[in-house]
Amino acid sequence: MISNLPKRFFLFIIILLLASLACNAVIDLVEEEPEQTQPVEIAPEQAPEQIQPVEIAPEDPAPGSTAPTEVQVEDQALDPQPIGSPVCPAVNERILESATKFNEEDIENESPEETEPEYLVTYTVSGDLISNPAYENVSADLIKYQEDEASHRKIWEYFTTLIPSKERRLLIEYSIVTDGEGNMLAAVGQSQYDPALWVLEMDIRDSSDIDNLIYTLIHEYAHLLTLGPQQVDPSAAIFDNPDDEDIYFDEAEACQYYFPGEGCSNPDSYINAFFNKFWVDIHDEWQDINLIEDDDDFYTALDEFYFKYEARFVTDYAATTLEEDMAEAFTFFVLASRQAGDSIAEEKILFFYDYPELVELRNQIGAGICNLTQ
C-alpha cells in the first residue's frame, strides 16, 4: 500500500488493502485459466506463528548512534546462487502459499469498508536503529498494543533483516498503527516533512502471521524501490497541496513519462519501463474506472477489469493500480523460482531479471528470509 496519495485518484489503494495489504490471492502461474482469488484477511487454516518478544535495552540510543542494539542486522555475505533459484526454496514456497490463501466464501460483490488507521507510537529511524518513541493518546483497549515495545522492535528487526541497510536510507520514521484486525497490515508513504523521505507504518494487530509479514514487508519495500526520489522526481506542488485536483492534473499533464502521483518518473526508472512494457494498452481503460465516483459501480468495474485481464496479473490485488502491480510482481520475483514467461504475469516477474542490481538484491533479501525462518 502507498499512503498520502490524492484521495479521489487512489482512494481504492487504501480501501482495497485488506489484511495482508498486497497479499491477495495469487494467480496460478501454471494454469491457463487461474482460479478466482480472494483477499487473505481471513484467518489461515493453521494458527500463524506468533512474534516472540525480544530483549530491549533499558534506554534507546541517541539519534544517529551506531552502537549495536537488538535490532541491528548486518548485511549477509551471500554464496553465489544460480540465477532464478530461491535462496531458501521451501521457505519461499510456504510464504507464497500462506500469504496468498483465499477465503472459500463468495465475497466478489462486497465492497470493503474504509477504516482509517489509528496511530499508536512513532519512532525515529536512524539506519538500523529506532529511537525516541512519540506516543499518541489512545483508548484504553489500545494501550497494551502501544506499550508492546518488544513487538514493535521485533517487527522492525524483520524489516532490517530482509532489506539491506543501503536500501532503507529513505526511511526516517516507523509508526505502529492499527485499524482493527483483518484490514491494513502495512503502508509506506512520503513523510510529512520532506517528499523525498518516507515512512513505514505497521499494524501491530495484524502482524502475528510471520509468513504474511515477510511477504508484506517485501511488497512495501518494492514501493520504496520504485517510487523513491531516485526513480520518481517528487512534486513539491502536489506535496504542499495534496487535495488540489487542479495542481495534480497540471503536474500529470506536464509529465512526459509515467506519472504515479508523487511526481514524474524518470525516463530510465523501473516504473516507467514497467509502464511502457505492460500498461500502455490498458492504462486509459483503468483510468476511466478510477474516476468512477459511485463505490459500488467502481468496485464492479474494477472486478471486471481484473477478470478481463486476469492472465496479466500475479494476484487480483495487482490489478488495482500499476504501482501495486509492480510491487506484487517484485515480491514474486523475490520469492518464486524463475518463470518461463508463458504469460504476461510471468513476464512481469521476469522483468526484474533485466537489472543485475535487482538480481543481487533478490539474493540478499533471500538470505534475510533464511535467517528469519531457520
C-alpha positions as CSV (number, residue, x, y, z in Angstrom):
1,M,0.0,0.0,0.0
2,I,1.1,3.6,-0.7
3,S,-0.2,6.3,1.6
4,N,-0.6,10.0,1.2
5,L,-1.7,9.9,-2.4
6,P,-4.6,12.1,-3.8
7,K,-7.7,10.6,-2.3
8,R,-10.0,10.5,-5.3
9,F,-7.5,9.2,-7.7
10,F,-6.1,6.5,-5.4
11,L,-8.9,6.0,-2.9
12,F,-9.1,2.3,-3.5
13,I,-5.4,1.8,-2.7
14,I,-6.3,2.3,0.9
15,I,-9.8,0.7,0.8
16,L,-8.8,-2.4,-1.0
17,L,-5.8,-3.2,1.2
18,L,-7.3,-6.0,3.3
19,A,-5.3,-7.9,5.9
20,S,-2.0,-8.6,4.1
21,L,-2.1,-5.4,2.1
22,A,-0.8,-6.8,-1.2
23,C,-1.1,-10.4,-0.1
24,N,-4.2,-11.2,-2.0
25,A,-4.9,-14.5,-3.7
26,V,-2.4,-15.5,-6.3
27,I,-3.0,-16.2,-9.9
28,D,-1.8,-19.7,-10.7
29,L,1.2,-19.1,-13.0
30,V,1.0,-22.5,-14.5
31,E,-2.7,-23.0,-15.4
32,E,-4.0,-21.1,-18.4
33,E,-7.2,-20.1,-16.6
34,P,-6.4,-19.2,-13.0
35,E,-9.0,-19.6,-10.3
36,Q,-10.7,-16.6,-8.9
37,T,-9.0,-15.5,-5.7
38,Q,-9.9,-13.5,-2.7
39,P,-8.1,-11.3,-0.1
40,V,-6.2,-13.1,2.6
41,E,-7.5,-11.2,5.6
42,I,-9.4,-14.4,6.6
43,A,-7.5,-16.3,9.2
44,P,-5.5,-19.2,7.7
45,E,-6.4,-22.8,8.4
46,Q,-3.5,-23.2,10.8
47,A,-2.7,-20.8,13.6
48,P,0.2,-18.5,12.5
49,E,3.5,-18.3,14.2
50,Q,3.4,-15.6,16.9
51,I,6.0,-12.9,17.1
52,Q,8.1,-13.6,20.2
53,P,9.3,-10.7,22.5
54,V,12.9,-9.7,22.2
55,E,15.2,-8.3,24.8
56,I,15.0,-4.5,24.9
57,A,17.8,-2.2,26.0
58,P,16.8,-0.1,29.1
59,E,17.2,3.1,27.0
60,D,17.1,3.9,23.3
61,P,20.3,5.2,21.9
62,A,20.6,8.8,20.8
63,P,19.6,9.5,17.2
64,G,22.4,8.8,14.9
65,S,24.2,6.5,17.3
66,T,25.9,3.4,15.7
67,A,26.1,1.4,18.9
68,P,24.8,-2.1,18.3
69,T,21.3,-2.9,19.6
70,E,19.0,-5.9,19.3
71,V,17.5,-4.5,16.1
72,Q,20.8,-4.1,14.2
73,V,21.4,-6.6,11.4
74,E,24.5,-6.8,9.2
75,D,24.1,-7.4,5.5
76,Q,24.6,-11.1,4.9
77,A,27.6,-12.5,2.9
78,L,26.0,-14.5,0.1
79,D,27.1,-17.6,-1.6
80,P,26.6,-17.5,-5.4
81,Q,23.2,-18.7,-6.4
82,P,22.0,-19.9,-9.8
83,I,20.0,-17.0,-11.3
84,G,16.4,-17.6,-10.7
85,S,16.8,-20.1,-7.8
86,P,15.4,-19.0,-4.4
87,V,17.9,-19.0,-1.6
88,C,15.5,-20.9,0.6
89,P,13.1,-22.5,-1.8
90,A,11.0,-24.5,0.7
91,V,10.5,-21.5,2.9
92,N,9.7,-19.2,0.0
93,E,7.1,-21.7,-1.3
94,R,5.5,-21.8,2.1
95,I,5.4,-18.0,2.3
96,L,3.8,-17.6,-1.1
97,E,1.2,-20.3,-0.2
98,S,0.4,-18.9,3.2
99,A,0.3,-15.3,2.1
100,T,-2.0,-15.9,-0.8
101,K,-4.6,-18.2,0.8
102,F,-8.1,-17.2,0.0
103,N,-11.5,-17.5,1.6
104,E,-13.9,-20.0,0.2
105,E,-16.9,-17.7,0.7
106,D,-18.0,-15.7,-2.2
107,I,-17.4,-12.0,-1.4
108,E,-17.0,-10.9,-5.1
109,N,-19.7,-8.3,-4.9
110,E,-18.9,-6.9,-1.5
111,S,-17.1,-3.6,-1.2
112,P,-14.6,-3.3,1.7
113,E,-15.2,-0.6,4.2
114,E,-12.6,2.1,4.6
115,T,-11.2,2.3,8.1
116,E,-8.6,5.0,8.9
117,P,-5.6,3.6,10.9
118,E,-5.1,5.0,14.4
119,Y,-1.5,5.9,15.2
120,L,-0.2,4.4,18.5
121,V,3.5,5.4,18.5
122,T,6.1,6.7,16.0
123,Y,9.8,6.0,16.2
124,T,12.7,8.0,14.7
125,V,14.7,5.9,12.2
126,S,18.4,6.2,12.0
127,G,20.0,3.4,10.0
128,D,19.2,0.2,11.7
129,L,18.1,1.9,14.9
130,I,14.7,3.1,16.1
131,S,14.5,5.5,19.0
132,N,12.6,8.5,20.5
133,P,9.2,6.9,20.6
134,A,6.4,9.5,20.3
135,Y,3.2,8.2,21.9
136,E,-0.3,9.2,20.9
137,N,-3.3,9.5,23.1
138,V,-5.2,6.3,22.6
139,S,-8.2,4.5,24.0
140,A,-7.7,2.1,26.9
141,D,-8.2,-1.0,24.8
142,L,-5.2,0.0,22.6
143,I,-2.7,0.8,25.4
144,K,-1.4,-2.8,25.5
145,Y,-0.5,-2.6,21.8
146,Q,1.0,0.8,22.3
147,E,3.2,-0.3,25.1
148,D,4.3,-3.6,23.5
149,E,7.7,-2.3,22.6
150,A,9.1,-5.8,22.2
151,S,6.8,-6.5,19.3
152,H,7.4,-3.1,17.8
153,R,11.1,-3.8,17.7
154,K,10.7,-7.4,16.6
155,I,8.7,-6.2,13.5
156,W,11.4,-3.7,12.8
157,E,14.0,-6.4,13.2
158,Y,12.3,-8.4,10.5
159,F,12.4,-5.4,8.1
160,T,16.1,-4.7,8.7
161,T,16.9,-8.4,8.3
162,L,15.1,-8.6,5.0
163,I,16.1,-5.3,3.5
164,P,19.8,-4.2,3.3
165,S,20.7,-1.0,5.1
166,K,21.6,0.9,2.0
167,E,18.1,0.2,0.6
168,R,16.5,1.8,3.7
169,R,18.1,5.2,3.6
170,L,14.8,6.9,2.6
171,L,13.1,5.9,5.8
172,I,13.0,8.5,8.6
173,E,10.1,7.2,10.7
174,Y,8.5,3.9,11.7
175,S,4.9,4.0,13.0
176,I,2.9,1.4,14.9
177,V,-0.8,1.8,13.9
178,T,-4.0,-0.2,13.9
179,D,-7.3,-0.1,12.1
180,G,-8.6,-3.2,13.9
181,E,-8.0,-6.8,12.9
182,G,-8.2,-8.0,9.4
183,N,-7.7,-4.8,7.5
184,M,-4.5,-2.9,6.6
185,L,-1.2,-4.7,7.6
186,A,1.3,-2.1,6.3
187,A,1.8,1.0,4.3
188,V,4.6,3.3,3.1
189,G,4.3,7.0,2.2
190,Q,6.1,10.2,1.9
191,S,6.9,11.8,5.2
192,Q,5.1,15.0,6.3
193,Y,8.4,16.9,6.4
194,D,10.1,16.1,3.1
195,P,8.6,14.5,-0.1
196,A,12.0,12.8,-0.7
197,L,11.9,10.9,2.7
198,W,9.5,8.1,3.5
199,V,7.8,6.4,6.5
200,L,6.8,2.8,7.2
201,E,3.6,2.0,9.0
202,M,2.8,-1.4,10.5
203,D,-0.5,-2.6,12.1
204,I,0.6,-4.5,15.2
205,R,-2.7,-6.3,15.4
206,D,-2.3,-8.0,12.0
207,S,1.4,-8.8,12.3
208,S,1.5,-12.1,14.1
209,D,1.4,-14.2,10.9
210,I,5.1,-14.4,10.1
211,D,4.7,-15.5,6.5
212,N,2.3,-12.8,5.7
213,L,4.5,-10.3,7.5
214,I,7.6,-11.3,5.4
215,Y,5.6,-11.1,2.2
216,T,4.2,-7.7,3.0
217,L,7.5,-6.2,4.1
218,I,9.0,-7.2,0.7
219,H,6.0,-5.7,-1.0
220,E,6.3,-2.4,0.9
221,Y,10.0,-2.2,0.2
222,A,9.1,-2.6,-3.5
223,H,7.2,0.8,-3.3
224,L,10.3,2.4,-1.8
225,L,12.4,0.9,-4.6
226,T,10.2,2.0,-7.4
227,L,8.8,5.4,-6.1
228,G,11.7,6.9,-4.2
229,P,13.3,10.1,-5.4
230,Q,16.0,8.4,-7.5
231,Q,13.2,6.9,-9.6
232,V,10.4,9.5,-9.3
233,D,11.1,13.2,-9.0
234,P,8.8,14.2,-6.1
235,S,6.5,17.1,-6.9
236,A,6.7,19.9,-4.3
237,A,3.4,21.4,-5.6
238,I,1.5,18.2,-5.0
239,F,3.2,17.6,-1.7
240,D,2.3,21.1,-0.5
241,N,-1.3,20.9,-1.9
242,P,-2.4,17.2,-1.6
243,D,-6.1,18.0,-2.1
244,D,-5.8,20.4,-5.0
245,E,-7.0,18.4,-8.1
246,D,-6.1,21.2,-10.5
247,I,-2.5,21.1,-9.4
248,Y,-2.5,17.3,-9.6
249,F,-3.8,17.4,-13.2
250,D,-1.4,20.1,-14.2
251,E,1.6,18.1,-12.9
252,A,0.4,14.9,-14.5
253,E,-0.1,16.7,-17.9
254,A,3.3,18.2,-17.7
255,C,5.0,14.8,-17.2
256,Q,6.3,13.2,-20.3
257,Y,6.7,9.8,-18.7
258,Y,4.7,7.7,-16.3
259,F,3.1,9.7,-13.5
260,P,2.5,7.6,-10.4
261,G,1.1,10.5,-8.3
262,E,4.1,11.6,-6.2
263,G,5.7,13.2,-9.2
264,C,7.0,12.4,-12.7
265,S,9.0,9.2,-13.1
266,N,12.5,9.4,-14.6
267,P,12.8,8.2,-18.2
268,D,15.1,5.3,-17.2
269,S,13.2,4.4,-14.0
270,Y,12.0,0.9,-13.3
271,I,8.4,2.1,-13.1
272,N,8.5,3.9,-16.4
273,A,9.9,0.8,-18.1
274,F,7.3,-1.3,-16.4
275,F,4.5,1.0,-17.7
276,N,5.8,1.0,-21.2
277,K,6.1,-2.7,-21.4
278,F,2.9,-3.8,-19.6
279,W,0.4,-1.0,-19.1
280,V,0.3,1.3,-22.2
281,D,-2.5,-0.6,-23.8
282,I,-4.8,-0.8,-20.7
283,H,-4.0,2.3,-18.8
284,D,-6.7,4.5,-20.3
285,E,-9.3,1.8,-19.5
286,W,-8.0,1.7,-16.0
287,Q,-8.1,5.5,-15.7
288,D,-11.8,5.6,-16.7
289,I,-12.5,3.1,-13.9
290,N,-10.5,5.1,-11.4
291,L,-12.7,8.1,-12.0
292,I,-16.0,6.4,-11.2
293,E,-17.4,8.1,-8.1
294,D,-20.0,5.6,-7.0
295,D,-18.3,3.0,-4.9
296,D,-20.5,0.0,-6.0
297,D,-20.0,0.9,-9.7
298,F,-16.3,1.4,-9.1
299,Y,-15.7,-2.0,-7.5
300,T,-17.8,-3.7,-10.0
301,A,-15.8,-2.1,-12.9
302,L,-12.5,-2.9,-11.1
303,D,-13.6,-6.6,-10.7
304,E,-14.5,-6.7,-14.4
305,F,-11.1,-5.2,-15.3
306,Y,-9.3,-7.8,-13.3
307,F,-11.2,-10.8,-14.8
308,K,-10.8,-9.4,-18.3
309,Y,-7.0,-9.2,-17.9
310,E,-6.6,-12.0,-15.3
311,A,-3.6,-13.6,-17.1
312,R,-1.7,-10.3,-16.8
313,F,-1.6,-10.2,-13.0
314,V,0.1,-12.3,-10.4
315,T,-2.6,-11.6,-7.9
316,D,-6.0,-9.9,-8.0
317,Y,-4.7,-7.1,-5.8
318,A,-2.2,-6.3,-8.5
319,A,-5.0,-5.1,-10.8
320,T,-5.8,-2.2,-8.5
321,T,-3.0,0.1,-9.8
322,L,0.2,-0.1,-11.7
323,E,2.1,0.6,-8.5
324,E,0.6,-2.3,-6.7
325,D,1.0,-4.5,-9.8
326,M,4.7,-3.7,-9.9
327,A,5.1,-4.3,-6.1
328,E,3.3,-7.7,-6.3
329,A,5.4,-8.7,-9.3
330,F,8.6,-7.7,-7.4
331,T,7.5,-9.8,-4.4
332,F,7.0,-12.8,-6.7
333,F,10.4,-12.1,-8.3
334,V,12.0,-12.4,-4.8
335,L,10.0,-15.4,-3.6
336,A,9.2,-17.5,-6.7
337,S,11.5,-19.5,-9.0
338,R,12.3,-18.0,-12.3
339,Q,9.3,-18.3,-14.6
340,A,9.2,-19.5,-18.2
341,G,7.5,-16.3,-19.5
342,D,4.4,-18.1,-20.8
343,S,2.0,-15.3,-19.8
344,I,2.2,-11.6,-19.2
345,A,2.0,-12.3,-15.5
346,E,5.2,-14.4,-15.8
347,E,6.8,-11.8,-18.0
348,K,6.3,-9.2,-15.2
349,I,8.3,-11.4,-12.8
350,L,11.0,-11.8,-15.5
351,F,11.1,-8.0,-16.0
352,F,13.3,-7.6,-12.9
353,Y,15.9,-10.1,-14.1
354,D,16.9,-7.5,-16.7
355,Y,18.5,-5.5,-13.9
356,P,21.7,-7.1,-12.4
357,E,21.4,-4.9,-9.3
358,L,17.9,-6.3,-8.6
359,V,19.1,-9.9,-9.1
360,E,21.8,-9.2,-6.5
361,L,19.2,-7.6,-4.2
362,R,16.9,-10.6,-4.6
363,N,19.7,-12.9,-3.3
364,Q,20.3,-10.5,-0.3
365,I,16.6,-10.5,0.6
366,G,16.5,-14.3,0.2
367,A,19.4,-14.6,2.7
368,G,17.4,-12.5,5.1
369,I,14.4,-14.8,4.7
370,C,16.6,-17.8,5.5
371,N,17.9,-16.0,8.7
372,L,14.4,-15.2,9.9
373,T,12.9,-18.7,9.3
374,Q,15.7,-21.1,10.3
